[in-house]
Amino acid sequence: MIHCGKKHICAVLTCILIFTSILICSWKEPQLQNNITRKIFPQAKTASPADQLCRGKPAQNVITALKDNRTFIISPYFDDRESKVTRVIGIVHHEDVKQLYCWFCCHPDGKIYVSKAKIDVHSDRFGFPYGAADILCLEPENCDPTHVSIHQSPHGNIDQLPRFEIKNRKAETFSVDFTVCISAMFGNYNNVLQFIQSMEMYKILGVQKVMIYKNNCSHLMEKVLKFYMEEGTVEIIPWPINSHLKVSSKWHFSMDTKDIGYYGQITALNDCIYRNMQRSKFVVLNDADEIILPLKHQDWKTMMSSLQQQNPGTGIFLFENHIFPKTVSTHVFNISSWNTVPGVNILQHVHREPDRKEVFNPRKMIVDPRKVIQTSVHSVLHAYGNSVNVPMDVALIYHCRVPLQGNLPRESLIRDTTLWRYNSSLITNVNKVLYQTVLEAQK
């Protein structure tokens, strides 16, 4: 009996040992998986069962302030031209913002991974404390995140963080050839006639889409914008940057000591490039009072085809700006119905200022957005491929505004009627818009 009892005890002990071994192995396996995860994502936070669904508060606005009130997120874009990254276009204080973290939500498991961001503040701040920035987030392997959150810490509660959809995740075919980016419309903008003329000239030259980063404008201008939105030409991006920062209407800090220059124009231009990276063959960066006028070609499509053939591998085409002062006019095309519309009639301003030897004429651009990494206003900061200055005998920028050489007599100006080549179509098209918007309101 004693012998049988010992056998029984041994059997029980053996069972306990086997069961304990199973428990230890089952505990070690997930720990091993966690260690592997940390090796693959050295800055990753291992997901807990509570993180199985992508959470956070969906961002509702174009400009979203983070809790530090020193970082403002515009939008994230997928960018795999060099490596698999999410490039977040934002505005940051160049000294105060030292570190940010990207909180990715991975599919299909919904796990959260946190990685340290690289903050690349653009070099063209022009002395202002805030500037455009690329917040670069290296994406984890085996993960195609649809959303990302940006936070000052690798720790926290994701439920409290704004969640941004990562655009450009899916490849698309070009829906348009030319998109014009206008940034930013501010100062209760009311140059209605010139705006309509510019829009109709863009369309004659081959533009299908115009994106406007709108801060504010007049009630009459709102009516015109509504018309173009319903037509499908204009897309409005709300741009309430003055709700977040003290903005300047000047380009340099020395002229106006505010937080950011020219209503955050540079950030808007960069966002417009990435927003249209997969939608538009070309993106045109100019203001509403500027028109790139071809001299050798009838429209932009034939002009750009020729320029690309002559400059293979070039993605950035720069056009020289020329001032047509609105203070010098001609009696030709004095259309009576237009006289009641606020704004400049560009057809009456065909005298341009001569070049000054000691002054560099700024340029505006037509770019292949897929070759741009960072842009400024008058040139790109970083790009793939070459840039080319388009000769003035091929095209120039017609820029009707207040003069820069206001003391010059009329005889010293150069009469340039290139714009008149389009006068018949332009007048017809402008009249159609006016009678459906402004003149209709005046009845």
TIBA-241091 format. One record per residue (C-alpha): residue number from 0; residue in one letter; x, y, z. Coordinates in Angstrom, 1 decimal. Last residue first. Layout:
% residues N
NUM,a,X,Y,Z
...
***
This chain:
% residues 443
442,k,-31.3,94.3,-61.3
441,q,-28.0,94.7,-59.4
440,a,-28.0,91.1,-58.2
439,e,-28.3,89.8,-61.8
438,l,-25.4,92.0,-62.7
437,v,-23.2,90.4,-60.1
436,t,-23.9,86.7,-60.6
435,q,-25.6,85.2,-63.6
434,y,-25.1,88.3,-65.8
433,l,-21.5,88.6,-64.7
432,v,-20.7,85.0,-65.5
431,k,-22.1,85.2,-69.1
430,n,-20.4,88.6,-69.6
429,v,-17.0,87.2,-68.6
428,n,-17.4,84.4,-71.1
427,t,-18.2,86.6,-74.0
426,i,-15.5,89.2,-73.1
425,l,-12.9,86.5,-72.8
424,s,-13.8,84.7,-76.0
423,s,-13.4,87.9,-78.0
422,n,-10.5,89.3,-76.1
421,y,-8.1,86.3,-76.3
420,r,-5.5,87.8,-78.6
419,w,-6.0,91.0,-76.6
418,l,-3.8,89.6,-73.8
417,t,-0.7,89.9,-76.0
416,t,-1.3,93.6,-76.2
415,d,2.1,94.7,-74.8
414,r,2.8,98.5,-74.9
413,i,6.1,99.0,-73.0
412,l,6.2,101.8,-70.5
411,s,8.6,104.7,-70.8
410,e,6.1,106.8,-72.7
409,r,3.6,106.5,-69.9
408,p,6.0,108.4,-67.6
407,l,7.7,106.4,-64.9
406,n,7.2,107.6,-61.3
405,g,5.1,104.6,-60.3
404,q,7.8,102.0,-60.9
403,l,6.3,99.2,-58.7
402,p,2.9,100.0,-60.1
401,v,-0.4,98.8,-58.4
400,r,-1.6,95.6,-59.9
399,c,-2.1,93.8,-63.2
398,h,0.4,90.9,-63.4
397,y,0.7,89.3,-66.9
396,i,3.2,86.5,-66.2
395,l,5.4,85.8,-69.3
394,a,5.6,83.1,-72.0
393,v,7.8,81.8,-74.8
392,d,9.6,85.1,-75.7
391,m,10.2,85.6,-72.0
390,p,12.3,82.5,-71.7
389,v,11.1,79.8,-69.3
388,n,13.5,79.5,-66.4
387,v,14.0,75.7,-65.9
386,s,14.1,73.5,-62.8
385,n,15.6,70.1,-62.8
384,g,14.8,66.7,-61.3
383,y,13.4,65.7,-58.0
382,a,12.5,68.7,-55.8
381,h,13.5,70.7,-52.7
380,l,13.0,74.4,-52.1
379,v,10.9,75.2,-55.1
378,s,10.8,78.7,-56.4
377,h,8.8,82.0,-56.2
376,v,6.4,81.2,-53.5
375,s,8.3,78.4,-51.7
374,t,7.9,74.7,-52.4
373,q,8.9,71.5,-50.7
372,i,9.1,67.9,-52.1
371,v,8.1,68.6,-55.7
370,k,8.5,66.0,-58.5
369,r,5.0,64.5,-58.2
368,p,3.5,68.0,-58.3
367,d,4.7,68.5,-62.0
366,v,5.1,72.2,-61.7
365,i,3.9,75.5,-63.3
364,m,5.6,78.3,-61.5
363,k,5.8,81.9,-60.5
362,r,8.8,84.1,-60.9
361,p,10.3,87.2,-59.2
360,n,12.0,89.8,-61.4
359,f,15.4,90.5,-60.1
358,v,16.2,94.2,-59.7
357,e,19.5,96.0,-60.6
356,k,18.8,96.0,-64.3
355,r,15.3,97.2,-64.1
354,d,12.9,95.6,-66.5
353,p,10.4,97.8,-68.2
352,e,6.9,98.3,-66.7
351,r,4.0,96.9,-68.7
350,h,1.4,98.7,-70.7
349,v,-1.7,96.7,-71.7
348,h,-4.2,97.7,-69.0
347,q,-7.7,98.2,-70.4
346,l,-8.3,94.4,-71.0
345,i,-7.5,93.9,-67.3
344,n,-10.7,95.5,-66.1
343,v,-10.0,96.1,-62.4
342,g,-12.4,95.6,-59.6
341,p,-15.9,96.4,-58.4
340,v,-18.6,95.9,-61.1
339,t,-20.6,99.0,-62.2
338,n,-18.1,99.8,-65.0
337,w,-18.5,96.3,-66.4
336,s,-21.9,97.2,-68.0
335,s,-20.2,100.1,-69.9
334,i,-17.5,98.1,-71.5
333,n,-14.4,100.3,-72.0
332,f,-12.6,97.8,-74.2
331,v,-10.3,100.4,-75.6
330,h,-10.0,103.6,-73.6
329,t,-6.5,102.6,-72.4
328,s,-5.2,102.5,-68.9
327,v,-2.2,103.3,-66.7
326,t,-2.9,103.2,-62.9
325,k,-3.5,99.4,-63.1
324,p,0.2,99.0,-63.7
323,f,1.0,96.0,-65.9
322,i,3.9,94.4,-63.9
321,h,5.9,91.5,-65.3
320,n,6.6,88.3,-63.5
319,e,9.0,85.8,-65.1
318,f,7.8,82.2,-65.5
317,l,9.4,79.2,-63.8
316,f,8.9,75.6,-65.0
315,i,9.6,72.8,-62.4
314,g,9.4,69.2,-63.4
313,t,12.3,68.9,-65.8
312,g,13.4,65.3,-66.8
311,p,13.4,66.2,-70.5
310,n,13.6,70.0,-71.2
309,q,12.8,70.6,-74.9
308,q,10.1,68.0,-75.0
307,q,8.8,69.2,-71.7
306,l,8.6,72.8,-72.9
305,s,6.8,71.8,-76.1
304,s,4.2,69.8,-74.2
303,m,3.9,72.6,-71.7
302,m,3.1,75.2,-74.4
301,t,0.6,72.9,-76.1
300,k,-1.3,72.3,-72.9
299,w,-0.9,75.9,-71.7
298,d,-2.8,77.5,-74.6
297,q,-2.4,79.3,-77.9
296,h,1.4,78.9,-78.1
295,k,4.3,81.2,-78.9
294,l,3.4,84.0,-76.5
293,p,1.9,82.1,-73.7
292,l,0.4,84.3,-70.9
291,i,0.8,83.1,-67.3
290,i,-2.0,85.1,-65.6
289,e,-1.6,86.9,-62.3
288,d,-4.2,88.9,-60.3
287,a,-5.6,85.7,-58.6
286,d,-2.1,84.7,-57.4
285,n,0.1,82.0,-58.9
284,l,1.2,78.4,-58.4
283,v,0.1,76.2,-61.3
282,v,-0.1,72.5,-60.7
281,f,0.3,70.0,-63.5
280,k,-0.9,66.5,-64.2
279,s,-3.6,66.8,-61.6
278,r,-5.3,64.3,-59.3
277,q,-2.4,62.3,-57.8
276,m,-0.3,65.1,-56.4
275,n,-3.3,67.5,-56.1
274,r,-3.5,67.6,-52.3
273,y,0.2,67.4,-52.1
272,i,0.8,70.6,-54.1
271,c,-2.1,72.4,-52.5
270,d,-0.7,71.6,-49.0
269,n,2.6,73.1,-50.1
268,l,0.9,76.2,-51.4
267,a,-1.2,76.6,-48.2
266,t,1.9,76.3,-46.0
265,i,3.6,79.0,-48.1
264,q,0.6,81.4,-47.9
263,g,0.4,81.3,-44.1
262,y,-1.6,84.6,-44.0
261,y,1.3,86.5,-45.6
260,g,3.8,85.9,-42.9
259,i,3.5,84.2,-39.5
258,d,3.6,85.2,-35.9
257,k,3.5,89.0,-36.2
256,t,6.3,91.6,-36.3
255,d,5.3,93.4,-39.5
254,m,7.9,94.7,-42.0
253,s,10.9,93.1,-40.4
252,f,9.0,89.8,-40.3
251,h,9.0,89.6,-44.1
250,w,6.1,88.8,-46.6
249,k,3.6,91.3,-45.3
248,s,-0.1,90.6,-44.8
247,s,0.8,89.4,-41.3
246,v,-1.0,86.9,-39.1
245,k,-1.3,86.7,-35.4
244,l,-2.1,83.0,-35.0
243,h,-4.9,80.5,-34.4
242,s,-8.1,82.2,-35.5
241,n,-6.0,84.2,-38.0
240,i,-5.4,80.9,-39.9
239,p,-9.0,80.6,-40.8
238,w,-8.2,79.0,-44.2
237,p,-11.3,77.3,-45.6
236,i,-10.3,75.3,-48.8
235,i,-12.6,76.3,-51.6
234,e,-12.8,74.2,-54.8
233,v,-13.5,76.1,-58.0
232,t,-14.3,74.8,-61.5
231,g,-17.3,72.6,-60.7
230,e,-19.9,75.0,-62.0
229,e,-21.5,75.0,-58.5
228,m,-18.1,76.1,-57.1
227,y,-17.8,78.7,-59.8
226,f,-21.2,80.2,-59.0
225,k,-20.5,80.0,-55.2
224,l,-17.3,81.9,-55.7
223,v,-19.1,84.7,-57.5
222,k,-21.7,85.0,-54.7
221,e,-18.9,85.0,-52.1
220,m,-17.2,87.8,-54.0
219,l,-20.3,89.9,-53.6
218,h,-20.4,89.3,-49.9
217,s,-16.7,90.4,-49.7
216,c,-13.8,88.1,-48.9
215,n,-12.3,86.0,-46.1
214,n,-9.6,83.4,-45.3
213,k,-10.0,81.4,-48.5
212,y,-7.4,78.9,-49.7
211,i,-8.6,78.8,-53.3
210,m,-8.2,75.7,-55.5
209,v,-8.9,76.2,-59.3
208,k,-9.7,73.2,-61.4
207,q,-10.1,72.6,-65.2
206,v,-7.4,75.0,-66.5
205,g,-6.8,75.0,-70.3
204,l,-5.8,78.5,-71.4
203,i,-9.4,79.5,-72.0
202,k,-10.3,78.2,-68.5
201,y,-7.5,80.2,-66.9
200,m,-8.6,83.3,-68.9
199,e,-12.1,82.8,-67.5
198,m,-10.9,82.7,-63.9
197,s,-8.6,85.7,-64.4
196,q,-11.5,87.7,-65.9
195,i,-13.7,86.7,-63.0
194,f,-11.1,87.7,-60.5
193,q,-10.4,91.0,-62.3
192,l,-14.1,91.9,-62.1
191,v,-14.5,90.9,-58.5
190,n,-11.6,92.7,-56.8
189,n,-13.5,92.4,-53.5
188,y,-11.2,90.6,-51.1
187,n,-12.2,91.2,-47.5
186,g,-8.5,91.3,-46.6
185,f,-7.9,87.6,-47.4
184,m,-7.7,85.1,-50.3
183,a,-4.5,83.0,-49.7
182,s,-3.4,81.3,-51.6
181,i,-4.5,80.5,-55.1
180,c,-3.5,77.0,-56.5
179,v,-4.3,76.5,-60.2
178,t,-5.0,73.0,-61.3
177,f,-4.0,71.9,-64.9
176,d,-4.4,68.5,-66.7
175,v,-7.4,67.1,-64.8
174,s,-8.6,63.7,-63.4
173,f,-5.2,62.2,-63.3
172,t,-5.5,58.5,-62.5
171,e,-5.5,57.5,-58.8
170,a,-3.2,55.6,-56.5
169,k,-4.7,55.0,-53.0
168,r,-3.0,56.4,-49.9
167,n,-3.0,59.9,-51.3
166,k,-4.6,61.2,-48.1
165,i,-3.9,60.0,-44.6
164,e,-7.0,60.7,-42.5
163,f,-6.3,62.7,-39.4
162,r,-7.2,61.7,-35.8
161,p,-7.3,64.3,-33.1
160,l,-6.0,62.9,-29.7
159,q,-8.1,62.4,-26.6
158,d,-9.1,58.8,-27.4
157,i,-5.4,58.0,-28.0
156,n,-4.7,58.3,-24.3
155,g,-1.1,59.2,-23.6
154,h,2.5,58.2,-24.1
153,p,4.9,58.7,-27.0
152,s,4.6,62.4,-26.2
151,q,4.0,65.7,-28.1
150,h,1.2,64.1,-30.2
149,i,0.3,63.7,-33.8
148,s,-2.5,61.3,-34.8
147,v,-2.5,59.1,-37.9
146,h,-5.2,57.5,-40.0
145,t,-5.4,55.0,-42.9
144,p,-2.4,53.0,-41.9
143,d,-1.1,50.4,-44.3
142,c,1.0,48.3,-41.9
141,n,3.3,45.4,-42.6
140,e,6.3,47.6,-41.8
139,p,5.8,50.7,-39.6
138,e,5.4,54.1,-41.3
137,l,8.2,56.6,-41.0
136,c,6.5,59.8,-39.9
135,l,7.7,63.1,-41.3
134,i,6.3,66.4,-40.0
133,d,6.9,68.7,-42.9
132,a,6.8,72.3,-41.7
131,a,5.6,75.7,-42.8
130,g,6.7,78.5,-40.5
129,y,6.1,80.2,-37.2
128,p,8.6,82.6,-35.6
127,f,8.7,84.9,-38.7
126,g,12.1,85.8,-40.0
125,f,11.5,85.1,-43.7
124,r,10.2,81.6,-42.8
123,d,11.7,80.2,-46.1
122,s,13.9,77.4,-44.7
121,h,11.0,75.0,-44.2
120,v,10.8,73.4,-40.8
119,d,11.5,69.6,-41.0
118,i,10.3,67.9,-37.9
117,k,11.3,64.1,-37.9
116,a,8.7,62.2,-36.1
115,k,9.2,59.6,-33.3
114,s,7.1,56.5,-33.7
113,v,3.9,55.2,-32.0
112,y,2.1,52.1,-33.2
111,i,-1.6,51.4,-32.5
110,k,-3.1,48.1,-33.5
109,g,-6.4,48.1,-35.5
108,d,-5.9,44.5,-36.7
107,p,-6.7,45.2,-40.4
106,h,-5.2,47.7,-40.5
105,c,-2.7,49.8,-38.5
104,c,-3.5,53.0,-36.6
103,f,-0.4,55.2,-36.4
102,w,0.5,57.5,-33.6
101,c,3.2,59.9,-34.8
100,y,5.3,61.6,-32.2
99,l,6.5,65.1,-31.9
98,q,9.7,66.7,-30.7
97,k,11.4,70.1,-30.5
96,v,8.5,72.6,-31.1
95,d,9.5,75.8,-29.3
94,e,12.2,77.1,-31.7
93,h,10.6,77.0,-35.2
92,h,7.0,77.4,-33.9
91,v,5.1,75.0,-36.1
90,i,2.8,75.0,-39.1
89,g,1.8,71.7,-40.7
88,i,1.9,69.3,-43.7
87,v,2.2,65.7,-42.4
86,r,4.3,63.5,-44.7
85,t,3.4,59.8,-44.0
84,v,6.4,57.7,-45.0
83,k,7.3,54.6,-47.0
82,s,10.6,55.5,-48.4
81,e,11.9,57.6,-51.4
80,r,8.8,58.4,-53.5
79,d,6.5,56.6,-51.0
78,d,4.6,59.7,-49.7
77,f,1.2,59.2,-48.0
76,y,-0.2,62.6,-47.1
75,p,-1.1,64.1,-43.7
74,s,-3.2,67.3,-43.4
73,i,-3.1,70.8,-41.9
72,i,-1.8,70.3,-38.4
71,f,-0.9,73.2,-36.2
70,t,1.8,73.0,-33.6
69,r,2.7,75.7,-31.0
68,n,-0.7,75.7,-29.3
67,d,0.7,72.8,-27.1
66,k,-2.7,71.1,-27.2
65,l,-2.5,70.6,-31.0
64,a,-4.2,73.1,-33.2
63,t,-6.1,71.8,-36.3
62,i,-6.2,73.8,-39.5
61,v,-8.5,72.3,-42.3
60,n,-11.1,71.5,-39.7
59,q,-13.1,68.5,-38.4
58,a,-10.3,66.2,-37.2
57,p,-11.7,62.8,-36.3
56,k,-11.4,62.3,-32.5
55,g,-9.4,59.2,-31.5
54,r,-9.9,55.6,-32.2
53,c,-8.7,52.8,-34.4
52,l,-10.0,49.5,-32.9
51,q,-7.9,46.8,-31.3
50,d,-6.3,49.3,-28.9
49,a,-8.1,47.9,-25.8
48,p,-6.4,44.5,-26.4
47,s,-3.0,46.2,-25.9
46,a,-0.8,47.4,-28.7
45,t,2.9,47.5,-28.2
44,k,4.3,51.0,-28.3
43,a,6.7,51.3,-31.2
42,q,10.0,53.2,-31.2
41,p,12.1,50.2,-32.2
40,f,9.4,49.0,-34.6
39,i,10.7,45.7,-35.9
38,k,12.7,45.0,-32.8
37,r,9.7,46.1,-30.5
36,t,7.4,43.7,-32.4
35,i,9.9,40.8,-32.0
34,n,10.0,41.5,-28.2
33,n,6.2,41.5,-28.1
32,q,6.1,38.2,-30.0
31,l,8.5,36.7,-27.5
30,q,6.3,38.0,-24.6
29,p,3.3,36.5,-26.4
28,e,5.1,33.1,-26.4
27,k,6.5,33.3,-22.9
26,w,3.1,33.0,-21.2
25,s,2.0,29.9,-23.1
24,c,5.4,28.3,-22.5
23,i,5.2,29.0,-18.7
22,l,1.6,27.7,-18.5
21,i,2.5,24.5,-20.5
20,s,5.5,23.9,-18.2
19,t,3.3,24.3,-15.1
18,f,0.9,21.7,-16.5
17,i,3.7,19.2,-17.2
16,l,5.2,19.7,-13.7
15,i,1.8,19.3,-12.0
14,c,1.1,16.1,-13.9
13,t,4.5,14.7,-12.9
12,l,3.8,15.6,-9.3
11,v,0.5,13.7,-9.4
10,a,2.1,10.7,-10.9
9,c,4.8,10.7,-8.4
8,i,2.3,10.9,-5.5
7,h,0.3,7.9,-6.9
6,k,3.5,5.8,-7.3
5,k,4.3,6.6,-3.7
4,g,0.9,5.5,-2.6
3,c,1.3,2.2,-4.4
2,h,4.5,1.5,-2.5
1,i,2.8,2.3,0.9
0,m,0.0,0.0,0.0
***
